[in-house]
Amino acid sequence: MGHVELSALGLRVVLAFLLVCTSSDLWANGDSAGFLDLAPRIEVFEGDWDSSSRPAESKQGWVPLNTTSFNAQDKRQFIWLRTVLTNSEIATKPWLLLHPYAQNVQVYVDGEATTEEPVTYWSHPEQRPLAHHFIAIPLDSAEVDTGAEKHTVHIRIEPHMHINTFFYLLNDRELVKELTFHTALAFALLAIIVIMAIYNLFLYFSVRDKVYLIYVAASLATLVYSALLTNTQVYFIDVPDFSPKIGFVAGLSSLILHVFLFQKLLDTKRNYPRIHAFSYGLCACGIAWLFTAPLLTFNVLLAGWMAVAYTVYLGALIMALPLAKKGYRPARYFLVGWVPYLAAIVLTSFEYASLIEPTNWASYFVPTALSWEMALFSLALASRIKTLRDERDTLLAHQIQVSEKARRALESSNRIKDDFLNAVSHELRTPLHTIQGQLDLLRDAPFNWEQSQAFGLIERANLRVTRQVGGILDFVDAQGENLLSSPQMFEPQSLFDLLDDEFKEVAMAKPVALTFRMSDEVPAKVSMDGLMLEKVLYQLIDNAVKFTPAGGEVLIQGSLQRGEPVLRILVSDTGPGIPDDQREKVFQAFRQGEAGLTRRYGGVGLGLPLASSLVSALSGHMEVVESSRRGTTLEVTVPYGQVHQSAIDEPSLKSFEPVNPVPRILVVEDDAGNRMIMRKQLEKLGAVSKGVQNGLEALEAAKNEPWDLILMDCQMPFMDGIEATRNIRLNAAANVDTPIIAVTANASESFRSQCLDAGMDDYCTKPLRMDQLKQLVARYAEP
């Protein structure tokens, strides 16, 4: 908008200046005493004479002048005119003024030349009586007989092109007025073009749109063309002999640059694609015409210029009209600037063809229109830029709207997915908890050999399903960057022993040699999220055993990384390896190195992606350090914290003995089977328990009597476990500080945070194994 407002202000200034100049011209011509039109008193020689010397007075052929038009194609090279002036007329009006486009004019007074050389439109200021674009010739001569009453004035014109001139006789005062006004007007018109060029050049540096450079180039070419039309170039360029070809070359150059400007202003590439392509061909013809200009005659050059010019003039007009009718603002500004230029061309052509009388305004038709045109084109350019910005803003707003809609849809999809996974997790973990509880209770039962084998198979299958469910939910949390590690003290060697025991029978059944080696430099106890590291190694070892053929070997080695507090674990196998073009795929979810309708190895493809996410949550790193047909080696590096023996205060799980008096534990569980199993497990541990089935009953029980430990399910009817915990902490005075442990089927990290924020002391996911329950009672159930 700033560009439009400035351009509009500039146009108002230009209009005001033109009005002032017009009024000045009327004032200048208002004094007729110093002005005389000689045309009615001039005779032209039409007899047989073609010489640079004037014909004799007695020579027959002098006739009154009936036209002010002189054609360069006339058979005569020189046109001779004469008039008779009185002594007082020469004394009071000593200047003869001719049209700016008159060429090679020589004036004689009583046979004596008034200038040493003929005066031409292209003459250098030093070779002219007056440095001006009009032909101003003095009539006073040193040889004039001032005593004579009358003086004969001969005018010789050698036209190089068609001219249509006037013959004004002026005194000094009128001449000064005329020349001052026209000089100021010529420079004012050029100044408008220069100001517009500079203004748009600055706009280019701020906006960096090349269309402004095209405008500046077109402005400079137009400036040169206008300077040639008004002959003001003589004030700046010290070249004594210009050719008429130069004017047409400058005009054609301006026209070619205007074509490129029209393409931008009218957006021909989008609105007129065929004409857009044709315009390049037209410009190529114009450029070829320019390069061949020195070899062409003036008439051939003029014909080519007119052919290109009028094609552009009319074509641009035809293209702009429909766009302006549709409300395209740049096209409207274009028409307002272009139509006056076309009118100026037509008027100049009429004057050139002698269809209208010659006037001292003829040389300003085109320059004035060009100045107006460049001002309006600048305004059109600003409007085009604003239109493009509006379109861009509209498109951007639409894209934002689409993106926002997609974001809301994605968020809704994520919520649906999370709700679905939470529901699936709850529905899967609840029966798994029942199965695991029954297995724990039956562990010490007197089974025969077949029953013991069946019991082991069921337990391993239950553990595998539990791990798969937990792995899927961990992966979902990893995608949302919700995985949070909870560093605790654990023993790396115990972790290796646990995994060895878990995979021993699977490895033996294949068979695969499974070996665990822990370096002596690894501390016995470290501070780290051991459960998360267990999940990482479980996935890696499961993959290694799965992809290693029978008779192969899987080796797990633990060490320190260069003596730093970083645990380094290598998992190596002798499987088929990972091809180079498949290495990226194995870290992508639901992808395996070999994909297709059938998979030889089974699984859902979450092993390595899940392990990588878990390692990142541990602030560690995992990579493939070696892979070939002989096998693959994966490296896991995880930092750990030092554990000081004096700070260790963990109860031994194996030597757990119930304290006296017996701990009283409240079990809050809506599933009757799980509630019954958990109470039996607590009874086996030597604790006294009471079961309730929802949060309201748990709140009542907490208000009525104190408990040493509360095991709280979370998803329950009437009142969930999170709300029940908040109410107990606020309203149950007897159990404000009682440890409350979440035992839930919801395994997401976000839900874990909600439980801890509500006032729970710890968080456990179902299924809850017997050794985990034993650890909870030992840690929290203090009477």
Protein Blocks (a to p, Z undefined) as FASTA:
>chain_A
ZZmmmmmmmmmmmmmmmmmmmmmmmmmmmpmmlgccfklmpccdfbdcddfbdcdfklgh
iacdfbfbdcfkbmbfbdcddddddfklmmmmmcccddfkbghiaddeehiafbfbdcdf
klcfklpfbacfbdcddfbdfklcfkbmbdcdddddddfbdcddddddddfklmmmmmmm
mmmmmmmmmmmmmmmmmmmmmmmmmnopaklmmmmmmmmmmmmmmmmmnopmmmmmccfb
dcfklmmmmmmmmmmmmmmmmmmmnommlmmmmlmmmmmmmmmmmmmmmmmmmmpcfklm
mmmmmmmmmmmmmmmmmmmmmmmmnopaklmmmmmmmmmmmmmmmmmmmmmnopaccdfk
lmmmmmmmmmmmmmmmmmmmmmmmmmmmmmmmmmmmmmmmmmmmmmmmmmmmmmmmmmmm
mmmmmmmmmmmmmmmmmmmmmmmpccdfklmmmmmmmmmmmmmmmmmmmmmmmmmmmmno
paccddddddfklmmmmmmmmmmmmmmmmpccddddddfklcfbdcddfklmmmmmmmmm
mmmmmmpcghiacddddddeehiacdcdddddfbebjafklmmmmmpghiafbdcjbdfk
gpjhlmmmmmmmmmmmnopacddfbdcfkbccdddddddddddfklpccdcfklgccddd
ddddddddfblklmmmmmmmmmmnopacdddfbfklmmmmmmmpccfbdcddfbdghiaf
klmmmmmmmmmmklmmgccddddfblcfklmmmmmmnopabdcdddddfklmmmmmmmmm
cZZ
